[in-house]
């Protein structure tokens, strides 16, 4: 085998069809790459000198490998056996070798999977690859590796194709954190979730003491009239885990029920908001679900909002509290109050059994997109159960990739398809699930906007979202709000509410944008 830029060597490997044709002046030496050598390797009798493991190890280059690449007629090594890395499925999702990668989808284009860290090429001893993928490598990206040409094209300089750029690129890929997209050079627009730290507006108050806090509350309610401002200042500056112990501390100090005292002293929406702040997240969600189900009519949007936006652990805790508080299971409550495919959607979500892995299998995403297309746009009628199965069981990062594939496949957004194929509660339910998965803060921003626009305010929704998201993603919701509706959430709340109710809501909002 001859190498570009090096003279052919007597007694080396025999030339093979599809190997590297000798090319004049292929890769000039680069700073930080292989050291320049006068005229390539010196002619040596019998090819390479006997060395343990091929090339000597070089700083930042490829690790030594036993025997170099096996000679092959211009192609990739044979597919590994089923069950091994890069091989066929051993159960569950079909694997394309992405399971161990911290940045799934990065090298999704390579047939037979990618090279997980700590493993060599198939058939060679596992070795970590220095500088890959955490640091930029001095070697050029291989075809199909993040942002390079598609794997279906011949590798540059490989199998008779022209040599690549005259120099190695000296900069790392401009988007190293974005997963590469199997079919071409573009990066997936959906980035993996980035942990940007705490995105809520209400934080723990340093040095808060429940016994001192209840003293403030007692003083605010004692005697003639109520000092609402003291209640707002206290509850609006304590985190949920600092507020929840207050009823017990109040009873310990004064032998009275804080909830009953507040109930008798306050009124209207302000009272509802204060009561909401004294429940744990799961207690509040269970209370809201029960309120949405009981009585005349059902608040379907509330059911979907809570069940599509909470994690598995949160939904399991809601189920536990619901049974404890209302003496029946959440599933039975939903079954008795809804029907048809919408009931099935809610019951599926209420299981709290969604896949929560962060990895994305692009081939499975394509299969799911095809299945959704076949179940909706591509047939007479709609197979709702297929939508249900995919939207309720698959992980959120996976579904974002599915929605993207779907759009590529049929040129229409998944939301447009649901709009065309479904109607009534099922349509609004499926749309809410899709929106919440695509962009949770934007979904809540839309819910808040709809709660306040037009005549009258849906205070129940406003209170629920402001309380439940104040320690989760309120900063992101505010950003989406101003971006999508042209004015800040703070301004909209100020114009739509009044009095003490407004003051406490604005404390939860945290500021204007």
C-alpha positions in Angstrom: 0.0 0.0 0.0 1.5 3.4 -0.9 0.7 6.6 0.9 0.0 10.0 -0.6 3.2 12.0 -0.9 5.5 9.1 0.0 7.5 7.2 -2.6 6.4 3.6 -3.2 8.5 1.2 -1.1 10.0 -2.1 -2.3 8.7 -5.2 -0.5 5.8 -3.4 1.3 2.2 -4.4 1.1 1.2 -5.2 -2.4 -0.9 -2.5 -4.1 -4.6 -3.2 -3.9 -7.6 -2.1 -5.9 -9.2 0.9 -4.2 -6.2 1.7 -2.0 -4.7 5.2 -1.9 -3.2 6.0 -5.3 0.1 7.7 -5.0 -0.5 11.4 -5.3 2.1 14.1 -5.5 2.1 16.6 -2.7 -1.0 15.5 -0.8 -0.8 16.6 2.8 2.0 19.1 3.5 3.4 18.9 7.0 1.5 21.0 9.5 2.4 22.5 12.9 1.2 20.1 15.5 0.7 17.3 13.1 3.2 14.6 12.1 6.8 16.0 12.1 8.0 16.8 8.6 10.3 14.1 7.2 12.7 14.5 4.4 11.2 12.7 1.4 8.8 10.5 3.5 9.9 7.3 5.1 13.4 6.2 3.9 13.5 3.3 1.6 13.9 0.1 3.7 14.4 -3.4 2.6 11.3 -5.5 3.3 8.9 -2.6 3.8 8.4 -1.1 7.3 10.9 -2.0 10.0 9.5 -4.5 12.4 7.7 -2.5 15.1 5.4 -3.5 17.8 2.1 -2.2 16.6 2.8 -0.3 13.4 3.6 3.5 13.5 5.4 4.8 16.5 3.0 6.7 18.8 3.0 10.4 18.1 1.7 13.3 20.2 -1.9 14.0 19.3 -1.9 11.5 16.4 -3.5 8.1 16.2 -2.7 5.6 19.0 -0.5 2.6 18.2 -2.6 -0.2 16.8 -1.6 -3.8 16.5 -0.6 -4.4 12.9 -2.2 -1.3 11.5 -5.3 -1.6 9.3 -5.9 -5.1 7.9 -5.5 -5.0 4.1 -8.9 -4.9 2.4 -10.1 -4.2 -1.1 -11.0 -0.6 -0.4 -13.8 -0.8 2.1 -14.8 -0.7 5.7 -14.1 -3.7 8.0 -16.8 -6.4 8.0 -19.7 -5.8 10.2 -19.1 -7.1 13.7 -21.2 -9.9 15.0 -24.7 -9.3 16.5 -24.7 -8.0 20.0 -21.1 -6.6 19.8 -20.5 -2.9 19.5 -21.9 -1.6 16.3 -23.6 -5.0 15.6 -27.2 -6.0 15.4 -29.7 -5.5 18.2 -29.6 -7.6 21.3 -33.0 -6.6 22.5 -34.8 -3.3 22.9 -34.0 -0.5 20.4 -31.8 -1.4 17.5 -28.3 -0.2 18.4 -26.2 1.7 16.0 -23.4 2.0 18.5 -24.6 5.2 20.1 -25.3 3.8 23.5 -22.0 4.8 25.2 -21.5 8.2 23.6 -21.9 11.2 25.7 -22.9 13.2 22.6 -25.4 11.0 20.8 -25.8 11.4 17.1 -22.3 12.9 16.8 -21.0 10.3 14.4 -24.3 8.9 13.3 -23.4 8.7 9.7 -20.8 5.8 9.8 -22.1 2.4 8.7 -21.9 0.0 11.5 -21.9 2.7 14.2 -19.2 4.9 15.5 -16.1 4.6 17.5 -17.0 4.9 21.2 -14.3 6.2 23.4 -12.0 3.4 24.7 -12.4 1.1 21.7 -10.3 0.6 18.7 -11.5 -0.5 15.2 -13.3 -3.9 15.3 -10.8 -6.6 15.8 -8.2 -4.4 17.4 -7.4 -3.9 21.0 -9.5 -1.1 22.7 -7.5 2.1 23.0 -8.7 5.5 23.9 -8.3 8.0 21.1 -6.3 10.9 22.3 -8.0 14.2 21.7 -11.2 12.7 20.4 -13.9 13.8 20.8 -13.2 16.1 23.7 -10.4 18.0 22.2 -9.8 19.1 18.6 -7.7 16.6 16.7 -5.0 17.6 14.3 -6.4 15.1 11.8 -9.2 16.2 9.4 -12.7 15.0 10.1 -13.4 11.7 8.3 -16.3 11.5 5.9 -19.6 11.0 7.9 -18.0 12.3 11.1 -19.7 15.4 12.5 -20.2 17.9 9.7 -18.2 16.1 7.0 -19.5 14.8 3.7 -22.1 12.1 3.7 -20.8 8.5 4.1 -22.3 7.5 0.8 -19.6 9.5 -1.0 -16.1 8.1 -1.4 -13.7 9.3 1.2 -11.5 12.1 0.0 -8.3 10.5 -1.3 -9.8 7.1 -0.8 -10.7 4.6 -3.5 -9.6 6.9 -6.3 -11.3 10.1 -5.2 -9.3 13.3 -5.4 -7.1 14.3 -2.4 -8.8 16.6 0.1 -7.9 20.2 1.0 -4.2 21.0 0.7 -3.9 21.4 4.5 -5.4 19.9 7.6 -8.0 22.2 9.1 -6.5 23.8 12.1 -9.7 24.7 13.9 -12.1 22.3 15.6 -15.5 21.9 14.2 -17.6 25.2 14.7 -20.3 23.2 16.4 -18.7 20.5 18.4 -21.6 20.1 20.7 -24.3 19.7 18.0 -25.0 16.1 17.0 -24.2 15.5 13.3 -27.1 14.5 11.2 -26.7 11.2 9.4 -27.5 12.2 5.8 -25.5 15.3 5.1 -23.2 18.0 6.3 -25.8 19.9 8.4 -26.1 19.8 12.2 -29.4 18.9 13.8 -31.1 22.1 14.8 -32.2 20.5 18.1 -29.3 20.7 20.5 -29.1 18.3 23.4 -30.4 19.9 26.5 -27.7 22.2 28.0 -27.7 22.5 31.7 -27.6 26.3 32.2 -27.9 26.1 35.9 -31.0 27.2 37.9 -33.7 28.8 35.7 -36.3 29.6 38.3 -37.1 33.0 39.8 -37.6 31.9 43.5 -34.6 30.6 45.3 -34.0 29.5 48.9 -33.9 32.5 51.2 -30.6 32.4 53.1 -31.0 31.6 56.8 -34.8 31.3 56.7 -36.2 30.0 60.0 -39.8 28.6 60.0 -40.5 29.6 63.6 -39.5 33.3 62.9 -41.5 33.2 59.6 -44.7 32.0 61.3 -44.2 34.8 63.9 -44.3 37.3 61.0 -47.5 35.6 59.6 -49.2 35.6 63.0 -48.4 39.3 63.5 -49.8 40.0 60.0 -53.1 38.4 60.8 -53.6 39.3 64.5 -55.8 42.1 65.6 -57.9 44.3 63.4 -57.3 43.9 59.7 -54.6 42.0 57.9 -51.1 43.1 56.8 -51.2 41.6 53.3 -47.9 43.2 52.4 -46.1 41.3 55.1 -47.6 38.0 53.8 -46.6 38.8 50.2 -43.0 39.8 51.2 -42.6 36.6 53.2 -44.2 34.0 50.9 -42.8 35.7 47.8 -39.2 35.4 49.0 -39.2 31.8 50.3 -38.7 28.7 48.2 -41.3 25.9 48.2 -39.3 23.7 50.6 -39.1 26.7 53.0 -42.9 27.4 52.7 -44.2 23.9 53.1 -43.1 23.5 56.8 -44.8 26.7 57.8 -48.3 25.2 58.6 -46.7 22.7 61.1 -44.4 25.4 62.6 -47.5 27.7 63.0 -49.4 24.9 64.8 -46.4 24.1 67.0 -46.0 27.8 68.0 -49.7 28.9 68.3 -51.8 25.7 68.4 -53.8 27.1 65.4 -54.2 26.0 61.8 -52.3 28.4 59.5 -54.4 27.4 56.4 -57.7 28.1 58.3 -56.4 31.4 59.6 -55.2 32.6 56.1 -58.5 31.3 54.6 -60.5 33.5 57.0 -58.3 36.6 56.7 -57.8 36.6 52.9 -60.2 36.4 49.9 -60.6 35.9 46.2 -57.7 35.0 43.8 -55.1 36.3 46.3 -56.3 33.6 48.8 -56.1 30.9 46.1 -52.6 32.0 45.2 -51.4 32.0 48.8 -52.9 28.5 49.4 -51.2 27.2 46.3 -47.8 28.4 47.6 -48.1 26.3 50.8 -48.5 22.9 49.0 -45.7 20.7 47.8 -45.4 20.5 44.0 -47.0 17.0 43.9 -49.8 18.0 46.4 -50.6 21.0 44.2 -50.6 19.0 41.0 -52.8 16.3 42.6 -55.2 19.1 43.8 -55.3 20.7 40.4 -55.9 17.4 38.6 -58.8 16.6 41.0 -60.3 20.1 40.6 -60.0 19.6 36.8 -61.9 16.3 36.9 -64.6 16.9 39.5 -67.7 19.0 39.1 -69.5 19.9 35.9 -67.3 19.6 32.9 -63.6 18.7 32.8 -60.6 21.0 32.3 -58.9 18.8 29.7 -56.2 21.3 29.0 -55.2 21.3 32.7 -54.9 17.5 32.7 -52.7 17.4 29.6 -50.6 20.4 30.8 -49.6 18.6 34.0 -49.3 15.1 32.7 -47.2 16.0 29.6 -44.8 18.4 31.4 -43.8 16.4 34.5 -41.1 13.8 34.9 -41.7 10.1 35.6 -40.7 10.6 39.2 -43.1 13.6 39.6 -46.0 11.7 38.0 -45.5 8.7 40.3 -45.5 11.0 43.3 -48.7 12.7 42.0 -50.3 9.3 41.7 -49.3 8.4 45.3 -50.6 11.7 46.7 -53.8 11.5 44.6 -54.7 8.1 46.0 -53.9 9.2 49.6 -55.9 12.4 49.4 -58.9 11.5 47.2 -59.2 7.8 48.0 -59.1 6.6 44.4 -56.4 6.2 41.8 -55.8 9.0 39.3 -56.3 6.5 36.5 -59.8 5.6 37.8 -60.6 9.3 38.1 -59.5 10.0 34.5 -61.3 6.9 33.2 -64.6 8.0 34.8 -64.5 11.5 33.3 -63.0 11.1 29.8 -63.6 8.8 26.9 -62.2 7.4 23.6 -58.6 8.0 22.4 -58.3 11.1 24.6 -58.8 8.9 27.7 -56.2 6.5 26.4 -53.7 9.4 25.9 -54.2 10.6 29.4 -54.0 7.2 31.0 -50.7 6.5 29.0 -49.2 9.8 30.3 -50.4 9.1 33.8 -48.3 5.9 34.0 -45.1 8.0 34.4 -43.3 5.5 32.3 -41.7 7.5 29.5 -38.2 6.5 28.4 -35.9 9.1 30.0 -32.6 8.3 28.3 -30.8 11.2 26.8 -29.3 9.3 23.9 -30.9 9.5 20.4 -30.9 6.6 17.9 -31.2 8.3 14.6 -32.2 5.1 12.8 -35.0 4.5 15.3 -36.1 8.2 15.0 -36.5 7.7 11.2 -38.5 4.5 11.8 -40.8 6.3 14.2 -41.2 9.3 11.8 -42.2 6.8 9.0 -44.6 5.0 11.4 -46.3 8.4 12.2 -46.5 9.3 8.6 -48.0 5.8 7.7 -50.5 6.2 10.6 -51.7 9.6 9.6 -51.0 11.5 6.4 -50.3 8.3 4.3 -53.6 6.5 4.9 -57.3 6.9 4.8 -58.4 7.6 8.4 -55.9 7.8 11.2 -54.3 5.2 13.4 -54.5 7.2 16.7 -53.0 4.4 18.8 -49.7 4.6 16.8 -49.4 8.3 17.7 -50.3 7.5 21.3 -47.6 4.7 21.5 -44.8 6.9 20.1 -45.7 10.2 21.8 -46.2 8.7 25.3 -43.4 6.2 25.5 -40.4 7.6 23.7 -37.9 10.0 25.3 -38.2 13.7 24.8 -34.8 14.1 23.0 -35.7 11.2 20.8 -39.1 12.7 19.9 -37.5 16.0 19.0 -35.4 14.1 16.4 -38.6 12.2 15.2 -40.4 15.5 14.6 -37.5 16.8 12.6 -37.3 13.6 10.5 -41.1 13.8 10.0 -40.8 17.3 8.6 -37.9 16.2 6.3 -40.0 13.2 5.1 -43.3 14.8 4.3 -42.5 18.5 4.2 -45.1 19.3 6.8 -44.8 20.0 10.5 -46.1 17.2 12.8 -48.5 19.8 14.4 -50.0 20.5 11.0 -50.6 16.8 10.4 -52.3 16.3 13.8 -54.4 19.4 13.0 -55.5 17.8 9.8 -55.9 14.2 11.1 -57.6 14.7 14.5 -60.3 16.8 16.1 -61.7 17.8 19.5 -60.0 16.9 22.8 -57.7 14.4 21.2 -56.4 17.0 18.7 -55.7 19.6 21.4 -54.3 16.9 23.7 -51.8 15.6 21.1 -50.9 19.1 20.0 -50.1 20.0 23.7 -47.9 16.9 24.1 -46.0 17.8 20.9 -45.6 21.5 21.9 -44.5 20.6 25.4 -41.9 18.1 24.1 -40.6 20.5 21.4 -40.1 23.5 23.7 -41.5 23.4 27.2 -41.0 27.1 28.1 -42.7 28.2 24.8 -45.6 25.9 25.6 -46.1 27.5 29.1 -45.6 31.0 27.6 -48.5 30.2 25.2 -50.7 28.8 28.0 -50.1 32.0 30.0 -50.8 34.3 27.0 -54.1 32.5 26.3 -55.0 32.7 30.0 -54.7 36.5 30.0 -55.7 37.6 26.5 -59.2 38.9 25.7 -61.9 39.7 28.2 -61.5 38.0 31.6 -58.5 36.0 32.9 -58.3 32.3 33.5 -56.9 32.8 37.0 -56.7 29.1 37.8 -54.2 28.5 34.9 -52.3 31.7 35.7 -51.9 30.7 39.4 -51.0 27.1 38.5 -48.2 28.0 36.0 -46.8 30.9 38.0 -46.5 28.8 41.2 -45.4 25.4 39.6 -42.8 26.9 37.2 -41.4 29.6 39.5 -38.6 27.3 40.7 -38.2 25.3 37.4 -38.0 27.4 34.2 -39.7 30.8 34.8 -36.7 32.7 33.3 -37.0 30.7 30.1 -40.8 31.2 30.0 -40.3 34.9 30.3 -37.8 34.9 27.4 -40.2 32.9 25.2 -43.0 35.2 26.2 -41.4 38.4 25.1 -40.0 36.8 22.0 -43.4 35.4 20.8 -45.8 38.0 22.1 -43.9 41.3 21.9 -44.3 42.3 25.5 -43.0 41.0 28.8 -44.9 38.6 31.0 -44.4 41.0 33.9 -46.2 43.8 31.9 -49.0 41.5 30.8 -49.6 40.4 34.4 -49.5 44.0 35.6 -52.1 45.0 33.1 -54.4 42.0 33.7 -54.5 41.6 37.5 -54.7 44.0 40.5 -54.1 44.4 44.2 -52.4 42.0 46.4 -53.0 39.2 43.9 -51.0 41.1 41.3 -48.2 41.9 43.8 -47.6 38.2 44.7 -47.8 37.1 41.1 -45.2 39.7 40.1 -42.9 38.4 43.0 -43.2 34.9 41.4 -42.5 36.4 37.9 -39.3 37.9 39.3 -38.9 40.9 37.1 -39.6 42.5 33.7 -37.7 41.6 30.5 
